[in-house]
Amino acid sequence: MRAGRLALAWAAIAVAVRVYGQSSAVAPAAGLASADSAGRFPHIEARSLAGRKMKLPGDLEGERNLVIVAFKRGQQPDVETWMPFLKSLAARSPDFRVYELPVLSSHLKIVRGFIDGGMKRGIRDSARRASTMTAFIHKDKFDRALAIHAEGKIYLFLVDRGGLIRWRADSTFNPELGTGLEKVLAAR
């Protein structure tokens, strides 16, 4: 019986990995960095890798919160390009928080424990675990709400306490984008 459950668990992980790597969006989006609001961040439920259930955007803790959205496991290196800059920025701005938000299909919620467990093993820092949240949601609705046209890249959203998006980008880090984010943060 145990061998059967173990085989089922591995099969579920294989399906999750395969689906996690797929994109549901159809049209490519042009690169963007904008101080123009894309509206409001949609209301979704997520759970941090530290186990905290969160309702976004209301449970974001900063006055200004950078939410980095990734859709595929292979996008983590893209996220990492931002981290040295964002860590420095957060050290200078006490009301600024950074969150990572892997977004997965609601169909994968059944294997959440396996997916979250794998992510936890890859993140040793407790503060980073607390600020990394997984969302198992209807991705098409989420993508439409945020004008995401392609899930093949990461998206960054600067969200204020009220959920208003103040800045967005869809690229790995570069100094020009960093300067743009700093200007928006300085403008308050």
N, C-alpha and C positions, 0 to 999 in steps of 0.2 A: 504493500500500500504506500509506504513512504517513497519508494522508487517512482511510483506513478505520480505522486504529488511533485516530486523533484523534477521529473520530466515535464510536467505541466508548467511548473514555474519557469523552467528554462525556455520553454516554447513561448510563454507570455513575454519574457524578456526579449527574445528574438523578434517577436512581432512589434514590441514597443520600440526597439532600436530601429527597425525597418521603417515604421510609420513616423517616428520622431524625425527621421532624416528626410521625409517627404514634405513637399510644399503644396499647400492648397491654393495659393494665389496663382493667377494666370498671366498677368501682364507685368513686365519689368518697370520699375520706377526709376526715374532719373535721380542722381545723387542730389541730396538737398541738405541745406543747413539754413534754418530760418528762425527769425525772431517772431515771425507771424504765427499766431495761434492756429492750431489745427482743431480748435474747439476744446472740448473737455476730455480728460482721460475717462474711458468707460468704467462703469462700476463692475468689478469682478471680484471673485473670491480666490484667494491664494493661500498657500501655507509655506512658512519659512522652513528652511532645512533644520532650524532649531525646534520646529514643531508648533510654532505659533500660527493660529488661523488669523488671516487678515482679510479685511474688506478694503479694496482699493477704489478710489484714491484716499478715502477717509482715514485709513490707519497708517498712512505714510507719516513719519514722525517729524520731518523737517518743515520749515516754512517754505523751503524750496527743495525739491527732490528730483534727482536724476534717475529715471527708470530706464534701464538698458534691457531691451527686449531681444531675446534670441529664440529662434525656432528650431535650430538644429544643433546637435552635439558638436559638430565640426565648427561651429561659430565661436566657440570659446576663445580660440586665439585672437579673433577680432575684438572680443570683449576685453581681453587682456591688454590690447594696445592702448586702451583708455586708462587703465588702472593707475599707473604712476602719476599721471597728470591729475586724475580725480582725487587720489589720496592727498596730494599736495593742496589741491583746491579745497578739499574738505577741512584740512588742518587750518586753513586761513579763514574759513567761513563757518562759524559754529552752527548756523541755522540751515546748512546745506547737508543733505544726506544722499547717498548713492545706493541704489538697489539694482540687483540683477533679477530679471524675470524671464526664466525659461517658460515659453508658452507651448503647451501640448494639447492635442485633441482631447475632448471630453471622453472619447471612446477609450482612452488609455488610463482613465482613472482607476480602473480595476487593478492595474499593476503599479499604482503610485508608490507603494512601499518599495518595490524593486528599483524603480527609477530614482526616487529620492535617496534611497540607500546608496546607490552608486554615486550620486552626486556628493553625498555627505562624505563618502570615503575619499573623494577627490579634493575636498576642501577641509583642511585641517584647522584653519583659523575660526574660532567660535564667533567672532564679530562678523566675519564674512558669511558664515552659515546663517546667522540671524538676518542678514540683509539680502539673502538669496531666497527667492520665493518661487515655487512652481505653481503654475495655473493650468488646470485641466479644464478647458473651456471650449465653447463653440468658436473655433478660430475664424471662421468666415465673418461672423458678426464683429468680432474684435478687430479684424483687419479692416473692415469697412468703416468702423467707428474712428479708426486712426489713420485712414487713407493709406493703408499699407497695401501696395500693389504687388510686392514680391517678397517672399519669405526667405530668399537666398542671401540676405544680408541682415545685419543687426540694425536696430532702430533705437535712438535715444530720445527721451522726452523729458524736458524740464517741466515739472508739474508743481504748481503752488498748492498751498494747503486746501484751497477750495476746489482743486481738481482742474484748474485752467492750465492748458499747455502754453508755456511761455517761450519755448525754443524746442527745436527738434533737428535731428540729423540722422542720416542712414549710411554711415561710413565708419571705417576704422579711424583711429585718431590721426589727426594731422594738426600742425600748429595753427593753421587758419581757423579750423573748427574750434580748437581750444580757446583761441582769442575771442571768437564770437560768443562762446558760452560765458567766458569771463565778463564780457561787456554787458550781456543780459543780466548776469548776477549783480554786477555793480550798479546797474540802472535802478534796481529795486522798483 
